[in-house]
Amino acid sequence: MAMNCIKSLRGIVITKEAVGMVDRRAFSAGAKKKGGKGGAAADAPKASSLGKEVKSTTTVGANILKDGTDPKVLDDSEYPDWLWRLLDKRPALSELRRKNIETLPFEDLKRFVKLDNRARIKENNFSKAKN
């Protein structure tokens, strides 16, 4: 929190002409190179030097080791089953409260208990903070 305030204060400059008026510093875009190709051609993204075969068989940029190589892409059957369920939408607490608790599947019941406990803790902390 304090670092955010410091960062925002660094960009504020008080001008001499208007005392009390606060102005924000602006930065220049930089000088253009002379003699080079300018315009939209310089701004266009460069073509990738990787071949299509490399792109489809490896995960480019996933290497975290200094001397390692990019990992190979495996078949879907070689990955764990839980990986494919990571992006599934899970029900919110309000939706779980509307359902009958006795008919919920075990995973939804665990989620309901966790979210309900979290909501009660937040409510208790809020009521204690007021007093």
Secondary structure, 3 states (H helix, E strand, C coil): CHHHHHHHHHCEEECCCCCCCEEECCCCCCCCCCCCCCCHHHHCCCCCCCCHHHHHHECCCCCCCCCCCCCECCCHHHCCHHHHHCCCCCCCHHHHHHCCHHHCCHHHHHHHHHHHHHHHHHHHHHHHHHC
